[in-house]
Amino acid sequence: MSETAPSRPPTGYSLVLPPGWLRLPARPGAAEPVLDEALDEAFAGLPRDSVGPLRAELRRRALALVAEARFADAVDVYVPLLGVRGRPLPASVIVAVTTLPDALSTDLGTDATADAATAGLLSRVAANGRGAVVTLPAGPCARVESHEPPRDEGEGHGTRRVVFHLPVPFATQRWVVVNCTVADGLSPMTETVVDLLDALLSTWRWRDGLVL
């Protein structure tokens, strides 16, 4: 159930991040200071000559991901900046906001029929992606998991993608899409990260804030 006041759409959200993960706002100019502060803290006390190239590469990759996500109407990007226990973790979480086309939203109705209509639309989204409707503490959502083959030989086994479609409470046309990716074929790491992503979404809470 939503934790917001009745009949008022939330304007933000919160997540409880695993250790080592960093939230980067996607709006122009907002990610750089957050990222630089995190990198300064991570490499504090280490010789600049030896860690400089690694720091620059981590910064370049993170900002490239944010720039790409911005084209998909992302509001936030989450990355395990330094990996886990010193090992790289090829994973990311992108939170985007979308507005349903009129062709989809006209059947949602108002008040008495909105919940039932939204549930029906969630079922359609899940069925189209061979996923399932799941109930999170913040409300129902469609969870769709898929495998994307590598685009070239340098991408290994491809990508495991888990997408959560969350209707924004009391805003029938507004949905949040949480796109989670991790390198596939790296058992048991891939499965462990997918479990982590499911656990991460279980901490989703609707809040007020200047995000959505």
C-alpha positions as CSV (number, residue, x, y, z in Angstrom):
1,M,0.0,0.0,0.0
2,S,1.1,3.6,-0.6
3,E,2.4,5.5,2.4
4,T,1.2,8.8,1.1
5,A,-1.9,10.7,2.0
6,P,-5.1,9.5,0.3
7,S,-5.9,10.8,-3.2
8,R,-2.6,12.7,-3.6
9,P,0.1,11.4,-6.0
10,P,3.6,11.1,-4.5
11,T,6.2,13.3,-6.0
12,G,9.2,11.1,-5.1
13,Y,10.4,7.8,-3.7
14,S,13.2,6.2,-1.6
15,L,15.3,3.1,-1.8
16,V,17.6,1.4,0.7
17,L,20.8,0.9,-1.2
18,P,23.2,-2.0,-0.7
19,P,26.7,-1.2,0.5
20,G,28.8,0.3,-2.3
21,W,26.0,1.5,-4.5
22,L,25.7,5.1,-5.4
23,R,22.7,7.2,-6.6
24,L,23.4,9.6,-9.5
25,P,20.6,12.1,-10.3
26,A,20.1,12.1,-14.1
27,R,19.2,15.8,-14.6
28,P,21.9,17.7,-16.4
29,G,24.8,18.8,-14.1
30,A,23.5,17.0,-11.1
31,A,25.5,13.7,-11.3
32,E,29.0,15.2,-11.5
33,P,29.4,16.6,-8.0
34,V,27.8,13.5,-6.4
35,L,30.2,11.3,-8.4
36,D,33.3,13.4,-7.7
37,E,32.6,13.4,-4.0
38,A,32.2,9.7,-3.9
39,L,35.4,9.1,-5.9
40,D,37.3,11.6,-3.8
41,E,36.3,9.7,-0.7
42,A,37.0,6.3,-2.2
43,F,40.5,7.2,-3.3
44,A,41.4,9.5,-0.4
45,G,45.0,9.0,0.8
46,L,46.1,7.1,-2.3
47,P,48.7,8.4,-4.7
48,R,47.1,10.3,-7.5
49,D,49.6,9.0,-10.1
50,S,48.6,5.4,-9.5
51,V,44.9,5.7,-9.0
52,G,44.3,8.6,-11.5
53,P,43.6,6.4,-14.5
54,L,41.2,4.1,-12.7
55,R,39.4,7.1,-11.2
56,A,39.1,8.7,-14.6
57,E,37.8,5.5,-16.2
58,L,35.2,5.0,-13.4
59,R,34.0,8.5,-13.8
60,R,33.8,8.3,-17.6
61,R,31.7,5.1,-17.4
62,A,29.3,6.4,-14.8
63,L,28.7,9.6,-16.6
64,A,28.3,7.9,-19.9
65,L,25.6,5.7,-18.3
66,V,23.8,8.7,-16.9
67,A,23.9,10.5,-20.2
68,E,22.4,7.4,-22.0
69,A,19.7,7.0,-19.3
70,R,18.7,10.7,-19.7
71,F,17.4,10.0,-23.2
72,A,15.0,7.4,-21.6
73,D,13.5,10.0,-19.3
74,A,15.5,8.7,-16.3
75,V,15.4,10.5,-13.1
76,D,18.1,8.5,-11.2
77,V,20.8,6.0,-12.0
78,Y,22.3,3.6,-9.5
79,V,25.7,2.0,-9.9
80,P,27.9,-0.2,-7.7
81,L,30.7,2.3,-8.2
82,L,33.6,0.3,-6.9
83,G,32.2,-3.1,-7.3
84,V,31.7,-5.5,-4.4
85,R,34.6,-6.5,-2.1
86,G,37.0,-5.0,-4.6
87,R,35.7,-6.9,-7.6
88,P,33.9,-5.2,-10.5
89,L,30.1,-5.7,-10.6
90,P,28.6,-5.1,-14.1
91,A,25.2,-4.0,-13.0
92,S,23.1,-0.9,-13.0
93,V,19.6,0.4,-12.0
94,I,17.8,3.1,-14.0
95,V,14.7,4.8,-12.7
96,A,12.6,6.5,-15.3
97,V,9.1,8.1,-15.4
98,T,6.7,7.5,-18.2
99,T,3.2,8.8,-19.1
100,L,0.8,6.2,-20.6
101,P,-0.5,6.9,-24.1
102,D,-4.1,7.9,-24.2
103,A,-5.0,4.7,-26.0
104,L,-3.9,2.7,-22.9
105,S,-5.0,5.1,-20.2
106,T,-8.6,5.8,-21.4
107,D,-9.8,2.6,-19.8
108,L,-8.3,3.3,-16.4
109,G,-11.3,5.3,-15.2
110,T,-11.4,7.2,-12.0
111,D,-11.7,6.3,-8.3
112,A,-13.9,3.2,-8.1
113,T,-12.6,1.6,-11.4
114,A,-9.0,2.8,-11.4
115,D,-7.5,0.1,-9.2
116,A,-9.2,-2.7,-11.2
117,A,-8.2,-1.2,-14.5
118,T,-4.6,-0.7,-13.4
119,A,-4.5,-4.3,-12.3
120,G,-5.7,-5.4,-15.7
121,L,-3.0,-3.2,-17.4
122,L,-0.3,-4.6,-15.2
123,S,-1.4,-8.1,-16.1
124,R,-1.2,-7.2,-19.8
125,V,2.3,-5.7,-19.4
126,A,3.5,-8.8,-17.5
127,A,1.9,-11.2,-20.1
128,N,3.5,-9.4,-23.0
129,G,6.9,-9.8,-21.5
130,R,6.3,-13.3,-20.1
131,G,6.7,-11.8,-16.6
132,A,4.4,-11.7,-13.6
133,V,2.5,-9.3,-11.4
134,V,4.1,-9.1,-8.0
135,T,3.1,-7.2,-4.9
136,L,5.7,-5.0,-3.3
137,P,5.2,-3.2,0.0
138,A,4.7,0.0,-2.1
139,G,2.0,-1.6,-4.2
140,P,1.6,-4.0,-7.2
141,C,3.9,-3.9,-10.2
142,A,4.7,-5.9,-13.3
143,R,8.1,-7.7,-13.1
144,V,9.5,-8.7,-16.5
145,E,12.9,-10.6,-16.7
146,S,14.6,-11.2,-20.0
147,H,18.0,-12.1,-21.6
148,E,19.5,-9.9,-24.2
149,P,22.2,-11.5,-26.4
150,P,25.6,-9.7,-26.8
151,R,25.7,-7.0,-29.5
152,D,29.3,-8.1,-30.3
153,E,31.9,-10.6,-29.2
154,G,33.3,-8.3,-26.6
155,E,30.1,-8.4,-24.5
156,G,30.5,-11.9,-23.3
157,H,27.2,-13.8,-22.6
158,G,24.9,-10.8,-22.9
159,T,22.7,-9.1,-20.4
160,R,20.1,-10.2,-17.9
161,R,17.4,-7.5,-17.6
162,V,14.8,-7.2,-14.9
163,V,12.2,-4.4,-15.4
164,F,9.7,-3.3,-12.8
165,H,6.6,-1.3,-14.0
166,L,5.2,0.6,-11.0
167,P,1.9,2.6,-11.3
168,V,2.2,5.9,-9.4
169,P,-0.6,5.9,-6.8
170,F,-3.4,8.3,-7.6
171,A,-1.9,9.3,-10.9
172,T,-3.5,6.8,-13.3
173,Q,-1.4,7.8,-16.4
174,R,1.9,8.1,-14.6
175,W,4.1,5.0,-14.2
176,V,7.7,4.5,-13.0
177,V,9.9,2.0,-14.9
178,V,12.9,0.6,-13.0
179,N,15.3,-1.0,-15.5
180,C,17.8,-3.3,-13.8
181,T,20.7,-4.9,-15.8
182,V,23.5,-7.3,-14.9
183,A,26.0,-9.2,-17.1
184,D,24.5,-12.7,-17.8
185,G,26.1,-16.1,-17.8
186,L,28.3,-15.4,-14.8
187,S,26.9,-18.0,-12.5
188,P,26.4,-17.7,-9.6
189,M,27.0,-13.9,-9.6
190,T,24.2,-13.2,-12.1
191,E,21.6,-15.0,-10.0
192,T,22.9,-13.4,-6.8
193,V,22.7,-9.9,-8.3
194,V,19.1,-10.6,-9.6
195,D,18.1,-11.6,-6.1
196,L,19.8,-8.4,-4.8
197,L,17.7,-6.3,-7.3
198,D,14.5,-8.0,-6.1
199,A,15.5,-7.2,-2.5
200,L,16.3,-3.6,-3.5
201,L,12.8,-3.1,-5.0
202,S,11.2,-4.5,-1.9
203,T,12.5,-1.3,-0.1
204,W,10.8,1.0,-2.6
205,R,8.6,3.6,-0.8
206,W,6.6,6.4,-2.3
207,R,7.6,9.8,-0.8
208,D,7.2,13.5,-1.4
209,G,10.1,15.1,-3.2
210,L,11.2,16.8,-6.4
211,V,11.8,13.6,-8.3
212,L,8.9,12.2,-10.3
